[in-house]
């Protein structure tokens, strides 16, 4: 690890527990109120919502669908599946309501912030994230990350991972040498593979094994345990 001087972190679901914690809880709160769902029905609704979300993301990365269109379509498909009426004004306004609910639930994690500060004593740190400008910047602010590290967001740079330009743009701006840089992320296709193709070292965080990454850790805590020695 002594040859690693720089570390790039993915944001959502790597440093920030977006899907695991905030995304899920905010959606459940909104769906429960909007469609008067009991717990079992809400569980079933969320299962289908997740399925449609996963089906649509490849179209975003193939530039067949925008992220805004995905957000609307996954709700339409879920409502249609359960035979619920589709009000286009509600569909189009849903994401704004979701963001407000999401933002209200976010609070800083002092343990994470301390670990990142300690890590930054030995490594140059940067964040690389897909997502919109307003959404991501507000999440960073509420999580206590605003201004801590250079942050590159696809909604600002125009480069959406796994596009290699998302990585090369950051490397050039920060003056990072690829061979001295570690990319840390939770998605093999979007974080690990494109980084490897550019000569970066990689660390995968998540349940998969045999990803081909240089390092594999089940949790962020395990990553910190290894790199804060």
C-alpha positions in Angstrom: 0.0 0.0 0.0 3.1 2.3 0.3 2.9 3.0 -3.5 -0.6 4.4 -3.1 -0.6 8.2 -2.7 -4.1 9.1 -3.7 -7.5 7.6 -3.0 -10.7 8.3 -4.9 -14.0 7.3 -3.3 -17.3 6.7 -4.9 -20.0 8.5 -2.9 -23.4 6.8 -2.9 -23.3 3.4 -1.3 -19.6 3.5 -0.7 -19.1 6.4 1.8 -22.7 7.4 2.0 -25.2 4.6 2.9 -27.7 5.9 0.3 -29.6 2.7 -0.8 -29.0 0.8 2.4 -30.4 3.5 4.7 -31.7 6.7 3.3 -33.1 5.8 -0.1 -35.1 2.9 1.3 -36.5 4.7 4.3 -37.5 7.9 2.4 -39.3 5.9 -0.3 -41.1 3.7 2.3 -42.3 6.8 4.2 -43.6 8.4 1.0 -45.3 5.3 -0.4 -46.9 4.4 2.8 -48.5 7.9 3.1 -49.4 8.3 -0.6 -50.9 4.9 -1.2 -52.1 3.9 2.3 -50.1 0.7 2.3 -49.9 -1.7 5.2 -46.4 -3.1 6.1 -46.7 -6.3 4.0 -48.2 -4.5 1.0 -45.4 -1.8 1.3 -42.8 -4.6 1.3 -44.2 -6.0 -1.9 -44.4 -2.5 -3.5 -40.8 -1.9 -2.7 -39.7 -5.2 -4.1 -41.2 -4.4 -7.5 -39.9 -0.8 -7.3 -36.4 -2.1 -6.8 -36.8 -4.5 -9.7 -37.9 -1.8 -12.1 -35.2 0.5 -10.9 -32.5 -2.2 -11.7 -34.1 -2.9 -15.1 -34.0 0.7 -16.2 -30.5 1.7 -15.1 -28.7 -0.1 -18.0 -30.8 2.2 -20.4 -29.4 5.2 -18.6 -25.8 4.1 -19.1 -26.6 3.3 -22.7 -27.9 6.9 -23.1 -31.4 5.6 -24.0 -33.0 7.2 -20.9 -32.1 10.1 -18.7 -31.9 9.8 -14.9 -35.0 12.0 -14.6 -36.9 9.8 -17.0 -35.8 6.7 -15.0 -37.1 8.2 -11.8 -40.5 8.7 -13.3 -40.7 5.5 -15.3 -39.9 3.2 -12.4 -42.8 4.7 -10.4 -45.2 4.4 -13.4 -44.3 0.7 -13.9 -44.7 -0.1 -10.2 -48.1 1.6 -10.0 -49.2 -0.1 -13.2 -48.1 -3.5 -11.8 -50.2 -3.1 -8.7 -53.2 -1.7 -10.6 -53.0 1.8 -9.0 -54.1 4.9 -10.8 -51.3 6.9 -12.4 -51.5 10.7 -11.9 -48.8 12.2 -14.2 -48.5 15.3 -12.1 -47.8 13.2 -9.0 -45.3 11.0 -11.0 -43.4 14.1 -12.2 -43.4 15.7 -8.8 -42.5 12.6 -6.8 -38.8 13.0 -6.9 -38.9 16.5 -5.5 -40.9 15.2 -2.5 -38.5 12.3 -2.2 -35.5 14.6 -2.0 -37.1 16.7 0.7 -37.9 13.6 2.7 -34.4 12.2 2.1 -32.6 15.4 3.1 -34.5 15.6 6.4 -33.2 12.2 7.4 -29.5 12.8 6.7 -27.2 13.6 9.5 -23.4 13.5 9.9 -21.6 10.3 10.9 -18.9 11.4 13.3 -17.1 8.1 13.2 -16.9 8.2 9.4 -15.8 11.8 9.3 -13.0 11.1 11.8 -11.8 8.1 9.8 -11.7 10.2 6.6 -9.8 13.0 8.4 -7.3 10.4 9.7 -6.9 8.9 6.2 -6.3 12.3 4.6 -3.2 12.7 6.7 -1.5 10.0 4.6 -3.3 10.1 1.3 -4.7 12.7 -1.1 -8.5 12.2 -1.1 -11.1 13.0 -3.8 -14.7 11.9 -4.3 -16.2 10.8 -7.7 -20.0 10.5 -7.9 -22.7 10.0 -10.5 -25.8 12.1 -9.8 -27.3 15.6 -10.1 -25.7 18.8 -8.8 -28.4 19.8 -6.4 -29.0 16.4 -5.0 -25.4 15.4 -4.4 -24.2 18.7 -3.1 -27.0 18.8 -0.5 -26.3 15.2 0.6 -22.7 16.0 1.0 -23.5 19.1 3.0 -25.9 17.4 5.3 -23.5 14.5 5.8 -20.8 16.9 6.9 -18.6 16.4 3.8 -19.1 19.8 2.2 -15.8 21.4 1.4 -13.7 18.6 3.0 -12.4 17.0 -0.2 -12.4 17.8 -3.9 -15.6 16.3 -5.3 -16.5 15.5 -8.9 -20.1 15.0 -9.8 -21.4 13.8 -13.2 -24.2 16.4 -13.1 -21.4 19.1 -13.0 -18.7 17.5 -15.2 -20.9 15.9 -17.8 -19.1 12.6 -17.4 -21.1 9.7 -16.0 -19.3 6.6 -14.7 -18.4 4.1 -16.2 -17.3 6.6 -18.9 -13.4 6.6 -18.5 -13.5 10.4 -18.9 -15.1 10.7 -15.4 -11.9 9.2 -14.1 -9.4 10.9 -16.4 -11.0 14.3 -15.7 -10.5 13.9 -12.0 -6.9 12.6 -12.4 -6.0 15.6 -14.6 -7.6 18.2 -12.4 -6.0 16.8 -9.2 -2.7 16.0 -10.7 -3.0 12.3 -9.6 -0.8 9.7 -11.3 -3.0 6.7 -12.2 -0.4 4.2 -11.0 -0.4 5.9 -7.6 -4.1 6.1 -7.2 -6.7 3.8 -5.6 -10.4 3.8 -6.7 -12.8 2.6 -3.9 -16.3 1.7 -4.9 -19.2 -0.7 -4.6 -19.9 -1.4 -8.3 -17.6 -3.5 -10.3 -19.0 -2.3 -13.7 -19.0 1.4 -12.8 -16.1 1.8 -10.3 -13.6 -1.1 -10.6 -13.4 -2.1 -14.2 -13.1 1.4 -15.7 -10.5 2.4 -13.1 -8.5 -0.7 -13.8 -8.6 0.0 -17.6 -6.8 3.3 -16.8 -4.2 1.7 -14.6 -5.6 2.6 -11.2 -5.5 0.2 -8.3 -8.9 -0.7 -7.0 -10.7 -1.6 -3.8 -14.2 -3.2 -4.0 -16.6 -2.8 -1.1 -19.5 -5.2 -0.9 -20.6 -8.8 -0.7 -19.1 -10.1 -4.0 -15.9 -12.2 -4.1 -13.5 -12.6 -7.0 -14.3 -9.3 -8.5 -10.7 -8.8 -9.8 -10.1 -5.8 -7.7 -6.8 -5.4 -6.0 -8.5 -5.3 -2.6 -11.9 -6.6 -1.5 -13.6 -5.6 1.7 -17.1 -6.5 2.9 -17.5 -3.2 4.7 -16.1 0.4 4.8 -15.0 -0.3 8.4 -12.8 -3.2 7.1 -11.3 -0.9 4.5 -10.4 1.7 7.2 -9.0 -1.0 9.4 -6.6 -1.9 6.7 -5.6 1.6 5.5 -5.4 3.3 8.8 -2.7 1.0 10.2 
